[in-house]
Each structure stands twice: as C-alpha cells, then as structure tokens.
Amino acid sequence: MKRAALYMRVSTLDQHPETQLHDLRAMAAQRGYEIVQEYTDRISGAKARRPGLDAMMLDARRGGFDVVLVWASDRIARSTRHFLEVLDELNRLQVEFISFREQIDTGGPLGRAIVIIIGAIAELERNLIIERVRSGMRRAKLEGRHIGRRPLDLDRAAILRDSQHGQSLGQIAKAHCISRATVHRVIHEQIPPDTTVPKGV
C-alpha cells in the first residue's frame, strides 16, 4: 500500500480547505492509499514562504510518503519555475505527484508532460491578468481619471473658524463628518511655528 500525503492551499484566511480535503481523501481511498500526513497553507499563491509546503518537502526528503495528492496543480507552487522545481525534486525522491482536478499522475512520462504544459498556461493566464490591470491603470492615468481613493473635499476655512471659536476636535470632526486626525492636520497646517495652539486642539 502506497503512503500518501495530502497538500491543500487556500488563498485567504476566510476560505476553508474542507472541499479540497474531502476530494483528496476520497481519491486516496479509491486508489487504496494510506494517508500518512495532511498539509495546509492559508496563503496567496504568489507568496514565497509556505510553511505547509516546506514541511511536506522536508518529510518527502525523509522518505515519509510515496505519493503527493493535491486538489489542483496551481495549489502547490507560486510560478511555473517553482512548480517544475517541486516536481523535479519529488521525481528525484521517487515521490509521485497526482492532481485531482486535472486527473494527472506523474507516475508516467505523459503525465509529467501534461503537468508542465498546464503549469505554463496557468502562469501565462496570471501574467495576462496582471498586464490587463496595469494597462487599464495606464489608460486611466492618460485620460486624466483618478485612480484610488479621492482626496477629501474639506472646507478648511470653516474648520479653522470653528477651531478659533473654541470648538473641540471631536465637535469639529462630527460637524464636518471627518476624523479627529484630519481636523488636527488641517489646523496644524495653518499654524505658523511658535504659535500657541488653542486649548483642546
């Protein structure tokens, strides 16, 4: 009976790996594998540090299992290069790689070729999305459209007048629907050096 390790990754802390875990456990049972360890990372796919993956690769080097099951090939690596490095090391350690979604098994040469192609396509898709976002931002900038949060429309004269009339930071902030920090900044922008700040400011 082959010893299997399951690896799951979800992108944020709000997501849960239970769906991946259920599918991988079912696949292991169907193939007659003994699950000896389960690893999970809750982290973005682009992040370099992955505690779960690092622990899995360390156990693989120690001969802890014979096959790795993942829900999808893009779960295990942050780029095509990293993906191939992981597969190469698993291959050297004589550990098979099986992907549930793509139904890929690197036990044979055809499976390994398909994994390489899928990894390249996944990275290309991600790069295209990034380039489309950057292109959209460049176009918006050229057209004079604002990107990001718009600056606050502040009536600085009214804020200063309220301050001079003795109103507190909290009162001014509430009246103008802004934060106390913003009130403080507006007031101190107008105060020359060595000027006494009104009480309550």
N, C-alpha and C positions, 0 to 999 in steps of 0.2 A: 504494500500500500504506500503510495506516494504521500509525503508530508507537504502540506500546503500552507502558504502564508497569504493572508488577505490584506490588500492595501486599499484604503479609502481616502479620498480628499474632497473636502467641500471648501468653497471659496470664502465664506464669511462665517462668523460666529453664530449668525442667525440660522444657518442651514444645519441640517442633521444628516448624518451618513447612513441612517437606517435603511433607506431604499437600496443603496449600493450593497450594504451588508447582507440584506435579505437575498438579493440576487446572487451574490458570490457564495453564500453558504449553500444555496440550492444547487449551484453549479458544482461545488465541491462534493456534495452528497451524490449528485448524479454520476460523477466520474469516479466515485469511490475513493476520494482523497481524505486524508486525516488532517483536519485543520489544527495546526500547532501554535499559530500566533496570528493576531489581528492587529494591524497598524492603522492609525488615523491621523490625518493632518487637517486642521481647520485654518487654511491659509490660501492666499491668492496663488494662482498658477505661476505668476511671474516672479515670486519671491524665491531667493536663493536658499534661504535656510528652511529646512523641513525636518523637524525632529523625528517625525514618524518614519519618513523615508530613510533618514540617516540610520535610525535604529534597525530598520529592516535590512538595509545593505550590510550593516555590521553583523547581524545574525546570519545573513547569507554567506558572508566570508567565513563564519564559524561552522558552516555546514548545518545550519539549523533547519533547513527545509529543502525540498526538491523542486517546488514549483511556486510561482507567484501569480495570484489571481487579482486582476484589477477590473473595475467596472467599465472603464474606457481608457484607451491609450493615452489621452491627453490628461488623465488624472495623475500620472506618475512623474511627469517632467515639465520643466518650465520652457523648454525650447527643443527643436529638433536635435541640436547638437547634444544637449543634456540627455535627451531620450535615447539617442544612439549610444552614449557613454554608459548609461544604465544597462541597456540591453547587451552591450559588449561585455560588461563586467559579469552580468548574470550568465551569459554564454560561457565565459571562461570558468565560472564557478559550476558550470553544468546545471544551472537552475533554469527551468522553463518559464516562459512568460505567456500568460493567457489573458486575453481581453474579452470580457463578457459581451459588450455591446457590438464590437466588430467581429466576434467569433474568430479570433486569431490565436493561433498556437505556434510559438516559435520552436516547437519540437521538430519542425521540418523546415527546409530551405524556402519553400513557398511562403510559409507564414512569416518568416523574417523579412522577406522582400516586401510583403504587403504592409507590415508594420512601418518600415522605412518610408514607404510612399504616403501612408496615412499621416505619419508624423510631419512630413514635409508640407502636406496640404494644410494641416491644422496650423502650422506656423505661418504659412502664406496668408491664410484667412485672417489670422490675428493681426499681421502686419498691414494688410489691406484696410482693416477696420481702423487701426491707428492712423494710417495715412489719410483716410477719408475725414477723420475728425480734425486732423491738423490742417487739411486743405480747406475745410469749412471755416475754421477759425481764421485762416489767412484771408479768405474771401470776405468774411465779415469785417475784418480789420480794414481791408482795402475799400470796402463800401461805406466805411465810417460807422458801422454798427458797433454798439458797445458789447463787450464780452465780459461776463462775470457779473458780480454784484454792482448795481448802480449806486453812485455816491448819494448820501443823504441830502435831501433838499432842506437846508437849515436856514431859519430866519435868525441870523447871527445878531442883528441889531436888537431884535426883540428879546433874545436870550440875555444879552448884555444889559438891556434896560431892566429886565426882571431881576437880574442879579444886583444891580445898583439900587433897586428898590427894597433890597433886603430879603428876597425870597431865597429859600434853601435850595441845595442841589436837587433834592427829591421833589420839591414843589415845581421847579422849573422843568425837570425831566418829565413829570406827569403832564404838565400843561402842553408841552411840545411833542409828547409821545416819543421821546428818545431816552437813551440810557443816561444815568448819572455820570458815567465816564465821558460821554460825548459832551455833556454840559460842562464838565470840568475842563475838557480840552478846548472848547470854544472860548471859555472865559479866559483861560491862561494864555491862549494865542494872542489875546488883545491886551494883556497886562505887560507893560514895559518892565524891564529889570528894576529891582529895588523898590517896587511898588507894593504897598501893603494890600494883601488880598482881603476882601470883605469877609466878615465872620460868617462861618457856615459853608465857605467855599473851599 
